[in-house]
């Protein structure tokens, strides 16, 4: 994975993902995805964008949302105090990140 630094456990022993600084807001989105079924639904929609069926697709979660376009996916943090409340990532990389997170979900809570 191009953007993943590592996985770690926080003070509550929950598995978290650390991404490179220029795409760190994607970790907030990824960590809000809690089931394999949810990821599967998102992958179907991403594939529709990548295959040109949709021009774009939006997903809004608790504190973040993404706009998925064929070449780039943009994440926005709704409650950020920073002027920089959005990051960009190649859509294929975003899809790969979701698929990687899917493999980690069974180990997320101990």
N, C-alpha and C positions, 0 to 999 in steps of 0.2 A: 504494500500500500504506500502510495506516494506521500500521504499526509499524516499517517499515524505515527506518533512518537512511542506510546506505550499504553498499556492498560494497568490500572492500579486500583487498590481498594481504599475507600475513604474512611473516615473515623467511625462510620457506622458499618463498615465491612462490606459495603456495596461496591460492585465493580463499576468502574468509571473508565472513560476513554480520554486520553490526552492527545490532542492534535497539535499540529504546528500552529504557531501564533497567528499567521495570516488567514487561517480558516478555523480558529478556535471556537467561534460561535456555533459551528456545526455540531460540536460535542453536546451543546445544550439541546439541540433538536434530537440528535441520535439517542441520547439518554432518556428522552421522554417517550421513545418508542418501546413499548413494554411486552409485546407479544410477537411470536413468529408469524401469526396470521396477519397482524397489522403490517409487518414488513412485506409479506407476500402481496398484500393489496397495493402497497406503494410501488413495489417492483413492477406489477402489471401496468400501473399508470405511467411509470417512468419509461417502460418499454414502448408504450403508445406514443409518448413524446419522441423518443429516439427513432421510432419507425415512421414518424411524420403523420400519425393519425390525429394527434393533438398538436397545436402550436405550442401550448404550454399547459402546465397543471400546477395548481396551488394546494398546499397542505398547511393547515394551521393547527398547532398544538397549544399547550398551556402558555408558554412564554415566547415561543418562536414559531416562525412559519417559513416555508420555502416556496420559491417560484422555480419550477423546473422547466427549462427550455432545452432544446436539442443539444446545444453546445455547452451551456453553463447553467448551474443551479445557484440561486441566490438565497441566502438565509438572512432573516431579519429577526432581531431580538426586540420584542414589543416593549420591554420594561427596562431597557438599558439606560443608564445615566450618561453614558459616553456618547459623543457625537458620532462615533463610528459604531453603529448598531447593526451592521450588515457585513457579510463576507461572501465571496464567490468561490466556486469550485467547478471543475469540469463535471458534467452530468454523469459521464461514465464512471468517474471516480466516486461520485456521490452514491451511485448504485452499488459499486463495489464496497463502499463503506457500510451501507445498510446490510449487505449480504454478510460481511464480516461480523457486524453486530449481532446478526441472527445466530451465528454460531456461538456467540458469547452469552446469549440470553439464559440458557439453562444454568450457567455458572454465576449469574449476576448476584444472586442472594445466597448466602451461606447460612 
